[in-house]
Amino acid sequence: MAKNLEISMLMDFYGEMLTDKQKEVVSLYYNEDLSLAEIAQIAQITRQGVRDSIKRGEATLLDMEERLGLAKKFRQMEEELSHIIACAREIAFQAEEMPRSQPLIEQAKEIERIAERLME
């Protein structure tokens, strides 16, 4: 299951590097969860042709990720932004107990808003 999600994510980053046929077949297999036989019928190729196209597509996507690491960097950025949001919320929460802390609370909430926008 994790590999399915990984390939789907890699398609978002590197899908344009695949041939049109590979892109179609890999998308149908991973995103639409169709069987090899179903894809073969749609693409009008043999089941073996579908399998070969999927394997070549996977290899291309994994190679691109190994070389460029964009998906890994994206996941790391999401994790760090989540941490920033949690910290900003904690600062705002703690600041509510302090006198004259409204500017600090507003800044913490602004940090939270910016980080949430970046995660969209």
N, C-alpha and C positions, 0 to 999 in steps of 0.2 A: 504493500500500500504506500509506503514512504517513497518508493521509487516512482510510482505513478504520479504522486504529487510533485516530486522533484522534476520529472520530465515535463510536466505541465508548466511548472514555473520557468524552466529553461526555455520552453517554447515562447513564453512572453518576452524573454530577453534576446534569444537568438533565432527565433523561428524564421526570420527573413533570410537566414543563411542556408536554409534547406531549399531543395528544389520544390517546385509547386506540388509535385506528386508526393514527395516525402512529407511536406507540410500537411497536405490533406490527409494522408494515411495516418501519420502520427497523431494528428488532432482527433481524427475519428476513433482511434484506438484508445488514447489516453483521456481525452476530454468528453467524448460521447460514449465511451465504454462499449464500443461495438466489437463483435468477434471478428476474427480474421476472415471467415466466410462472408460475413455481412459486408465488410470493407471491400473484399474482392469483388463482390457483386456490384457495389456502388462504383468502385474505381475501374471496373471491367478489366481486372488482371487476376492472375491466379493467387491462391492462398499463399503459395511460396513467394510470389512476387510481393505480396503485402508484407509478409514476414521479413523478407530481405530489405524492403524499403524502410520498415520500422527500425530494424537493427542499424542500418546505415544512418538514419536520422538520429537515433539515440546516440550513436558514436560521434556524430558531428556536434550535437548539442553538448555532450559531456566534454568533448575536446575543447570546444569554445569556452566552456565554463572553467576548465582547467587552465587555459591560457589567459583568460581575462578576469575571471572571478567576480563578474558583476552581480550574479545572484547571491553569492556569499556576502559581498559587501552590502547589498541591499538588506539582507537578513540581519546583519550586524547593525546597520543603521536603524532598522526598526526596533531592535532590542535596546539600543542606546536611547532612542527617542522615548520608548516606554519607560525607561529608567528616569529620564529627565522629567517626564510627566509625573511620575510617582514622587520624585523629590520636590517638585514644585508644589504639589498638593500637600505634602508634609510640611513644607515651609509655611504655606498659607494657614494650615491648621494650627501649627505651633504659634504663629504670629498672632492669631486671634486672642491668645492669652496675654499678650503684651500690650502695655499702654502705647498709644500713638503709633500703632503698627500698620495703619491703613495703607501707607505708601508701599510697605513691604508686601502686604497681601496683594495689592494691585499688581505689583511687579511679578510676583509668583504666578498669579493667574494669567498674566500676559505671556510669561514663559510657557505655561501649560497650553495656552491657545496656539502659540506659534508651533510648538512641538506637535500638537494634534493636527494642525494644517499640513505639516511636513509628512505626517504619516498617511494622509489621504492619497 
